[in-house]
Amino acid sequence: MKHFMLSLVCMALFSCNTKAQNKKETTSQETQFPITKTDAEWKAQLTPDEYAVLRHEATERPFSSDLLENKQKGTYVCAACGNPLFRSEYKFNSGTGWPSFDRAIEGNVAYGVDNKIGVPRDEEHCARCGGHLGHVFDDGPSNTTGKRHCINGVALNFVPDK
């Protein structure tokens, strides 16, 4: 009886089919971007942490970014290609441990769907080089856009205003 129940549970789990599994996942590897390099070229240009996040969609540890507490005025640019992505006035403290912004610089961020955790999430990439930045959620400040662009700090460089 025990084996029968275990077999039944296993069959039920393996036969599950969710909408997230049916939804096509769009990644930076499937889209052509204006700046393209070989994997070896990216690996030579980027630090190991930048390479893991920007090219292989890893996530940095929360509260590990030097940019998290940055309060200077300026622009956050892609660490791989220098594309301006976020302005300092868009930044807010989300308490999540990653730099968060209520909006991106229009046209400089590309979006796709990430199903890696079993539920679809809106993934963000640099529109110029395709580098993975993070994800955007609908739980940002309600007095602005209502969006929270949750970005890996290692994917960004900061350029202060002059």
JOFEN-V220562 format. One record per backbone hydrogen bond with DSSP energy under -0.5 kcal/mol. CO is the residue of the C=O (numbers start at 0). NH is the residue of the N-H. Records with the same first field share a line. If there is no record, write none. Layout:
# JOFEN-V220562
CO = NH + NH
This chain:
# JOFEN-V220562
0 = 4
1 = 5
2 = 6
3 = 7
4 = 8
5 = 9
6 = 10
7 = 11
8 = 12
9 = 13
10 = 14
11 = 15
12 = 15
17 = 21
18 = 22
24 = 26
26 = 29 + 30
27 = 30
33 = 35
37 = 41
38 = 42
39 = 43
40 = 44
41 = 45
46 = 50
47 = 51
48 = 52
49 = 53
50 = 54 + 55
51 = 55 + 57
52 = 56
53 = 131
60 = 63
64 = 67
66 = 69
72 = 160
73 = 87
74 = 76 + 158
75 = 84 + 85
76 = 156
77 = 81
82 = 77
84 = 104
85 = 75
86 = 89
87 = 90
89 = 101
91 = 93 + 99
96 = 62
98 = 150
99 = 91
100 = 148
103 = 105
104 = 107
107 = 126
109 = 124
111 = 122
112 = 25 + 114
113 = 120
114 = 117
120 = 113 + 122
121 = 135
122 = 111
123 = 132 + 133
124 = 109
125 = 129
126 = 33
127 = 34
130 = 125
132 = 151
133 = 123
134 = 149
135 = 121
136 = 147
140 = 143 + 145
145 = 139
147 = 136 + 149
148 = 100 + 150
149 = 134
150 = 98
151 = 154
152 = 155
154 = 78
156 = 76
157 = 159
158 = 74
